[in-house]
Amino acid sequence: MSEDSQVPEATVDDQPTIELERVEPAVAGTAYSQSAGTQSTATESPGTRPAGIGSPDNESAGDADERRGPLHYVWQIVSWALLIGAFALLCVTILIPKIAGAQTYTVLTGSMKPNYPPGTLIVVKPEPTEEIRVNDVITYQIRSGSPDVVTHRVIEVTEDDEGETRLITQGDNNGAPDDEPVRPVQVRGTLWYSVPYIGWVNNWLTSERRTKIIFGLAGALFVYGAWQFVADYRDGKNDDDSDDPEPEPQPEPEPEPEATA
């Protein structure tokens, strides 16, 4: 083998290189495609929309707030005030006197003004004659057994020659005592309490009318109160449901870098 002949050197082909593509950190709302070097903007789905930004839940909460605005609360206060007032009036004019065994009368004249003007409803409770004192207001029959009664104030308690009690009465607006002393048998009772101007209504109501109106009004008030309670409960429950926080959307996982030959 000559010196000029040389063994050819083995050449090594270029080794294939692996190019790595730098992947930027994932940004919310951006998703990378499978092709290297390309990106596309992801479209938000309705389920991942943050609550409170144009979402149906926010609109429902807004509608509920609009329904429960100032006028709504004013109406609630007025309606409940009327309900409580009507029930209280029913109690003091009908229920309490019946339970206590008292009687109701209407002042027709001005003899007891200004404390008890005409139209005042007075509630009279039975009282033993020996317990009646000066300054008590009593209701008594003009004549024993007569349905006509008078309500005046006791100004003196005396006894007759036989030792029987006699009550001297006088109207607050009168200048002189009544003509005849009042005997115990005439007394219907002493004044318990009074309600101004309701006596006119009491005169118009007959026993039959009063019974029908009482039960009708009581039923109507009960139904109205129940309806108000149910409506408030439903509104409050809807508001609680609309206030529940929506689950926060989870960020999409970052794509792994792909090796290219």
C-alpha positions as CSV (number, residue, x, y, z in Angstrom):
1,M,0.0,0.0,0.0
2,S,1.5,3.3,-1.1
3,E,2.0,6.2,1.1
4,D,-0.2,8.2,-1.2
5,S,-3.1,5.9,-0.6
6,Q,-5.0,7.0,2.4
7,V,-7.8,5.3,4.1
8,P,-10.8,7.5,3.5
9,E,-12.0,9.2,6.6
10,A,-15.4,8.2,7.7
11,T,-17.6,11.2,7.7
12,V,-20.4,11.4,10.2
13,D,-23.6,12.9,8.9
14,D,-25.1,15.7,10.8
15,Q,-27.0,14.4,13.7
16,P,-30.7,15.3,13.6
17,T,-31.4,18.2,15.9
18,I,-34.4,18.5,18.1
19,E,-35.8,22.0,18.1
20,L,-37.8,23.0,21.2
21,E,-40.4,25.6,20.9
22,R,-40.7,28.0,23.8
23,V,-44.1,28.0,25.2
24,E,-45.3,31.2,26.7
25,P,-47.3,31.0,30.0
26,A,-51.0,30.4,29.5
27,V,-53.1,33.5,29.6
28,A,-56.7,33.3,30.7
29,G,-58.9,33.2,27.7
30,T,-56.2,31.9,25.3
31,A,-55.7,28.2,24.3
32,Y,-52.9,26.8,22.1
33,S,-53.6,24.5,19.2
34,Q,-51.7,21.3,18.5
35,S,-49.8,22.9,15.6
36,A,-46.6,24.5,16.7
37,G,-46.3,28.2,16.6
38,T,-50.1,28.9,16.1
39,Q,-52.5,30.1,18.8
40,S,-56.2,30.8,18.8
41,T,-58.4,32.7,21.3
42,A,-60.8,30.5,23.1
43,T,-64.4,31.4,23.2
44,E,-66.0,31.6,26.7
45,S,-68.8,29.2,27.3
46,P,-71.9,30.4,29.1
47,G,-71.1,28.1,32.0
48,T,-67.7,29.8,32.6
49,R,-69.0,33.4,32.5
50,P,-68.3,35.1,35.8
51,A,-71.5,35.7,37.8
52,G,-72.5,39.3,38.1
53,I,-71.4,40.4,34.6
54,G,-74.4,40.3,32.4
55,S,-75.3,36.9,33.7
56,P,-78.9,35.6,34.0
57,D,-78.4,35.3,37.8
58,N,-77.5,38.9,38.0
59,E,-80.5,39.9,36.0
60,S,-82.8,37.9,38.3
61,A,-81.2,39.5,41.4
62,G,-81.8,42.9,39.8
63,D,-85.4,42.1,39.1
64,A,-85.9,41.0,42.7
65,D,-84.3,44.2,44.0
66,E,-86.6,46.3,41.7
67,R,-89.7,44.4,43.0
68,R,-88.5,45.0,46.5
69,G,-88.0,48.7,46.1
70,P,-89.1,51.5,48.4
71,L,-92.8,51.3,47.3
72,H,-92.8,47.6,48.0
73,Y,-91.7,48.1,51.6
74,V,-94.1,51.1,52.1
75,W,-97.0,48.9,50.9
76,Q,-95.9,46.1,53.3
77,I,-95.8,48.5,56.2
78,V,-99.2,50.0,55.4
79,S,-100.9,46.7,54.8
80,W,-99.5,45.2,58.0
81,A,-100.5,48.3,59.9
82,L,-104.1,48.1,58.6
83,L,-104.2,44.4,59.4
84,I,-103.0,44.9,63.0
85,G,-105.3,47.9,63.4
86,A,-108.4,46.1,62.2
87,F,-107.6,43.1,64.4
88,A,-107.0,45.4,67.4
89,L,-110.3,47.2,66.8
90,L,-112.1,43.8,66.5
91,C,-110.7,42.8,69.8
92,V,-111.5,45.9,71.8
93,T,-115.0,46.3,70.5
94,I,-116.2,42.7,70.2
95,L,-113.9,40.0,71.5
96,I,-112.7,41.4,74.8
97,P,-116.2,42.6,76.0
98,K,-117.7,39.1,75.2
99,I,-114.9,37.3,77.0
100,A,-115.1,39.6,80.1
101,G,-118.9,39.5,80.2
102,A,-119.1,43.3,79.6
103,Q,-121.7,45.3,77.7
104,T,-121.2,47.9,75.0
105,Y,-123.2,51.2,74.7
106,T,-123.1,54.2,72.5
107,V,-123.1,57.8,73.9
108,L,-125.9,59.6,72.1
109,T,-125.9,63.1,73.8
110,G,-123.3,65.6,74.8
111,S,-123.9,65.4,78.6
112,M,-120.5,63.8,79.1
113,K,-118.4,66.0,76.8
114,P,-115.6,66.5,76.3
115,N,-114.4,63.2,77.7
116,Y,-117.1,61.1,76.0
117,P,-118.6,63.0,73.1
118,P,-121.5,61.6,71.1
119,G,-120.6,58.5,69.1
120,T,-118.2,57.2,71.7
121,L,-118.4,53.4,72.3
122,I,-118.3,52.7,76.0
123,V,-117.6,49.3,77.5
124,V,-119.3,48.7,80.8
125,K,-118.3,46.0,83.2
126,P,-120.5,44.7,86.1
127,E,-119.5,46.0,89.4
128,P,-121.0,45.5,92.9
129,T,-122.6,48.6,94.2
130,E,-120.6,48.6,97.4
131,E,-117.4,48.9,95.4
132,I,-118.6,52.0,93.4
133,R,-116.8,55.2,94.5
134,V,-117.1,58.9,93.9
135,N,-115.8,59.9,90.4
136,D,-116.6,56.5,88.9
137,V,-118.6,56.7,85.6
138,I,-121.6,54.3,85.7
139,T,-124.3,53.3,83.3
140,Y,-127.7,52.9,84.9
141,Q,-131.3,52.4,83.8
142,I,-133.6,55.4,83.9
143,R,-136.2,53.1,85.5
144,S,-135.6,49.6,86.7
145,G,-136.4,47.2,83.9
146,S,-136.3,49.8,81.2
147,P,-133.9,49.4,78.2
148,D,-133.1,53.1,78.2
149,V,-129.8,53.9,80.1
150,V,-127.8,56.9,81.1
151,T,-124.0,57.1,81.6
152,H,-123.0,59.8,84.1
153,R,-120.4,60.3,86.8
154,V,-120.9,59.5,90.5
155,I,-120.5,62.7,92.6
156,E,-121.7,61.4,95.9
157,V,-122.5,58.1,97.6
158,T,-125.2,58.2,100.3
159,E,-127.8,56.0,102.1
160,D,-131.5,56.5,102.5
161,D,-133.5,56.2,105.7
162,E,-133.6,52.4,105.4
163,G,-129.8,52.2,104.9
164,E,-129.9,51.4,101.2
165,T,-127.1,52.9,99.1
166,R,-128.0,55.8,96.8
167,L,-125.7,57.2,94.1
168,I,-125.9,60.9,93.2
169,T,-124.8,61.3,89.5
170,Q,-124.2,64.2,87.2
171,G,-123.1,64.6,83.6
172,D,-119.6,66.2,83.1
173,N,-121.2,68.8,80.8
174,N,-124.2,69.4,83.0
175,G,-124.5,72.2,85.6
176,A,-126.6,70.3,88.1
177,P,-126.9,66.7,89.4
178,D,-129.5,64.3,88.1
179,D,-133.0,64.6,89.4
180,E,-133.3,61.2,91.0
181,P,-130.7,59.2,93.0
182,V,-129.7,55.9,91.5
183,R,-130.6,52.7,93.3
184,P,-128.3,49.7,93.2
185,V,-130.9,47.7,91.2
186,Q,-130.7,50.2,88.3
187,V,-126.9,50.0,87.9
188,R,-125.7,48.1,84.8
189,G,-122.0,48.6,85.6
190,T,-119.0,50.9,85.7
191,L,-117.1,52.3,82.7
192,W,-114.2,50.0,81.8
193,Y,-112.9,51.7,78.7
194,S,-114.1,53.6,75.7
195,V,-113.4,54.0,71.9
196,P,-114.2,57.3,70.3
197,Y,-116.6,57.5,67.3
198,I,-116.9,53.7,66.9
199,G,-120.3,53.8,68.6
200,W,-122.0,55.1,65.4
201,V,-120.9,51.9,63.7
202,N,-122.0,49.8,66.6
203,N,-125.5,51.4,66.4
204,W,-125.8,50.6,62.7
205,L,-124.8,46.9,63.2
206,T,-127.6,44.7,64.3
207,S,-126.8,41.5,66.0
208,E,-127.1,39.5,62.8
209,R,-125.0,41.9,60.8
210,R,-122.4,42.1,63.5
211,T,-122.0,38.3,63.6
212,K,-121.6,38.0,59.8
213,I,-119.2,40.9,59.5
214,I,-117.1,39.7,62.4
215,F,-116.6,36.2,60.9
216,G,-116.2,37.6,57.4
217,L,-113.6,40.2,58.5
218,A,-111.7,37.7,60.6
219,G,-111.5,35.2,57.7
220,A,-110.4,37.9,55.3
221,L,-107.7,39.2,57.6
222,F,-106.4,35.6,58.2
223,V,-106.3,34.8,54.5
224,Y,-104.6,38.2,53.7
225,G,-102.0,37.7,56.4
226,A,-101.2,34.2,55.3
227,W,-100.9,35.4,51.7
228,Q,-98.5,38.2,52.7
229,F,-96.4,35.7,54.8
230,V,-96.1,33.2,51.9
231,A,-95.2,36.0,49.4
232,D,-92.5,37.4,51.6
233,Y,-91.1,33.9,52.2
234,R,-90.9,33.2,48.5
235,D,-89.2,36.6,47.7
236,G,-86.7,36.0,50.5
237,K,-85.9,32.5,49.3
238,N,-85.4,33.7,45.7
239,D,-83.1,36.4,46.9
240,D,-81.0,33.9,48.8
241,D,-80.8,31.6,45.8
242,S,-79.7,34.5,43.5
243,D,-77.0,35.5,46.1
244,D,-75.2,32.1,46.0
245,P,-71.8,32.6,44.5
246,E,-71.0,30.9,41.2
247,P,-68.0,28.5,41.1
248,E,-64.9,30.2,39.8
249,P,-63.8,28.9,36.3
250,Q,-60.8,26.7,36.5
251,P,-57.8,27.7,34.3
252,E,-57.1,25.4,31.4
253,P,-54.0,23.3,31.8
254,E,-50.9,24.5,29.9
255,P,-50.1,22.4,26.8
256,E,-46.9,20.4,27.0
257,P,-44.2,21.4,24.5
258,E,-44.0,19.2,21.4
259,A,-40.8,17.9,20.0
260,T,-40.2,18.6,16.3
261,A,-37.7,16.6,14.1
